[in-house]
């Protein structure tokens, strides 16, 4: 049993409030996932000539020294912003070259996300502590996903927490369980997909990235998932431009959605959405089984 939340701001004037709104939703899901919490936040997209990566260190880290070393080695302008145990790096370089350098020179760091707009923060501990640790109320953005975890299939660690990102600006949070993730993990690794944990949710994220790489649209990839992923699940998927929701054909995991002129939101339980402004005017519904829902700027 885990908790999922997601919000997409249709009114750009609300973007300074995104962190505060997301924090309230996340805390409401605390009893569904007391082990750890995490978010994927989309904000401040960088120029096409640059990239943004979120890094995590399990120990106290000299981030200033990393920035200096990275700038000298890559011969590029590098900016770095620390958020608790994570750091967001913006480099005037191609994302593949930055990832390759980090993996070769600093394997002690974990790359949580990469792209132009996404930032992922996740950590062990109750959601309320996570919100304070990462000063979530102070963060802005256009849209976000959140997850509170009750570990059932893998260890309670930062690495096993959600969201999972396996592609540029792509992430996934999951409530449920996949029965064929071991077979799929082997297949995806054979196809060159970098899957780092034994968490079934990372397999789902890797599957979507693989299908997008093969030329599917996000909607096509999610339709294929209904056939290729065995188990029960509610997925929320983040992209640079918006987010998507999918439930399995049985839809035994709870989910609710709501929409106003100002925002679109989803959650495992309505009490998370009830925190949002103007919810009394929202259209509220339960997403149908095996049906893809998407929202985005385009």
N, C-alpha and C positions, 0 to 999 in steps of 0.2 A: 504494500500500500504506500503510494507516494502522492505528492501534491503537485499539480501543474498549474501555472498561471501564464497568461500572455496578454499583452496590450499593444494595440496599434493606434497611434494618435492621428486621426484625420484632421484635426485642428492643430496646425503647426504652432499656434500660440501657446499650446499646452506643453510643448517640449521641455521647457525649464522645470516642469513639475513631474516629469516621467519617473525619476527616481523615487520621489515621495509616494506616488501612486503605486508603483511596483512594490515598494517596501510594505505598504499596508496590505496588499494582496498576498505577498509572500508570508507575512506573519500569520495571516488567517489560516494558512495551510500547515502550521507548525505541528499539529497533532497527527497529520498524515505523514509527516517526514521529519522526525526529530534528530536524525543522525547527521545530516549535512544539508547544505543549501547552496544554490548557485544560480547565476543569471547570465543571460546573453543580452548585451545592450548594444543597440545600433545607434551610433552618433558620430558627428564630426568626420564625415568621410574625407579621406586624404586624396591628393591629386593622383592622376593616373601614373605619374612617374615615381610615386612613393608607395609604401605599404605600411600596414599597421599589424603588429603582432602582440598578443598578450602572453606573457611568460610567468611561470610560477616557480618559486623556490621553496623547498621543504625546510630550509634552514635560513637564518638571517643572512642577507646577501648584500654585497657591495655593488649596488646598482650603478653608482656613479662611475666606478672603475669599468664596469661592463660597457657603459655608453662610450667612454673614451676609447676603449679597445676596439669596439665595433666600428666607430667612426674612422679610426686609423686604418683598420684592416680592410674595410669595405670602401674606403676613400669616398665617404658619403656623409651628408649631414644626418645626424641621428639625434632625436629627441626622446626623452624617457620620463614617464610619469609613474610614480609608485603608488599602489593601492594595496596596503597591508602586505600580504605575502606575494602579491602579483605586481607586475610592472607592464605598462603599455609602452611599446617601442614603436616610434614612427621613423622610418629610414627612407632616404631618397635613393632607393635602389629597388631592383626587382625582387619580388617576394621569394622566389625560388633560391636566389643567391643568398639571401639573408637566412633562410631556413637551413640551407646546406652548411653555412658557416657556423650557425649556432649548434647544430648537431655534431659537427666535427670538433669545435673548440670548447663547447660548454654543454656536454651531455648531461650534466647535473641539473640543467634547467629543462622544464617541460614547456613545450609550446602548446598553450591552451587554445589559441585561435589565430587565424591569419586571414588577411583580406584588406579591405579598404575602409570598412566602417565598424566591423564587429569587435566587441570586447567581451571576454568571458572571465568571470570571477566565480570561484567555487571553493568551498572549504568545509572541513568537518565542524560539527557542532550545531546547536539549535539555530533555526532561522533568525530569531531575534538577535542573537549574538552576531550572526553573519551581517545583518543589516547595520549594526553599530560598527563592526570591525571595518567594513568597507565604505562607511559613511554614505550609504545608499541614498539617503534623502537629498544629498547635495548633487547627485548626478543627473544630467539631462539626456535627452535622446529622442528619437522619433518612434521607436518601438522596441519591445523587449520580451523575452521569455524568462520564466523562473521555474525552479524545481526545488521541492523539499523531499528528502529521501528517507525512506525506511528500508534499509538494506535487507534484501532477501536472497539474492543470488551471487553476491560478491562482497568483498571486504569493505568495511567502513573506512575509506581513505579519501583524500582529496582527489586522487586520480580516478577513482571509481564513481565519483559524484557527477551529476549532470550540471550543465549541458555538455554534450559531446560535439566536437567540430572535427570534420574530416575533409572539408573542402573550403575554398575561398568564400568567406562570409556566410557559410552554411552551418547550421547547428540543429540539434534535435534534443528534445526532452521527451521522456517516455514514462508512462504509468502502465505497468503490466509485466508480461513475461513472454519471451520468445522460446519456443521449444526446439527450433532448428538452428540456433545461433552458432553452435560449434561447427557444423558442416558449412554454414555460410561464411564463418570467419576464415576457414581454410581456403574456400573458393576465392574470397575477396583478397586475401593476402597473395594468392597465386596470381591475381590480376593486378598486383602492385598497390593495393590499398593499404595504407599504414594504420593498422589497428594495434593499439598498445596495451589494452587491458583485456580481461576475461568478462567484462560487463556486456550483457546482451544488447544493451542500448547503444553502445558504441558500434556494434555490428550493424544495427539499423541505420545509424548515421553514415557508416561506411558504404552500406548498400546504396543509399540515395546518391552519395557522391559518385559512386561507380556508374550508376545509371545516367546521371547528368553528364558524366565524362563520355559515355557512349552515345550521347546525342539526344537523350530524352529531355523533354521539358519537365519541370517539377511536377506538374499534374500527371504526366505520363509515368514518371518514376513512381509516384504514389499509387497510381492504378496498378502498376506491376507489383508493387509491394503487397497488395491484397492477395496475390497468388503466391509470391515467393517467400513471404514471411509467415511462418506458422506460429500461432499463439494468440494471446489476447493483449490488446494494446490500445492506448490513446496516445497519439503522437502530436506534438506541436513542433513545427519546423520553422526556423528563422532564416530569412534571406536578406540580402542588402536592401531590398525594396519592400519587404513585407513579411507576412507569415502565413502558414497553412496549418490546418488541423485535419487529422484522419483518425477514425476509429475502425477497429477490425469488424468483420461481418457480423459477429455476435454482439459486440459493443457492451460487454459486461462491466467495463471500467467506467466510472462516472465521468461525465463532462457536461458543461453548460456553456452557452455562448450568449452574448448580449451586444447590441449595437445601438448607438445614437448618432446624431449628426457630428459629434465630437470625437468619438472613439469606437473601436471594436475590441472586445475582450473575450477571453475564454478562461475557464478554471475547472478544476476537478469538482468544486462545490460553489454554489451561488454566493455563499457568505464572503468569498474573496471579491467577487464582482460588486457586491453590495457596498464596498468601500468607495466606489468611484463616484465622482460628481455627476449629477444628472441621471443616475441610474433609474430613478422613478419614471423617466420618460423613455427608457430603453425598450427595444424589441428583444425579448428573451426566448431562447429555445434550446432544446437538446439536440446536438448534432446527430444526424442520422448515421446508422451503421454503413460502412463501406462507401462513404461519400466524402469527396475531397472539397474542403472549404479553403479559399485563398483570399487574401486582401493585400493590396500593394499600391504604391504610388502610380504605377503604370496602368 
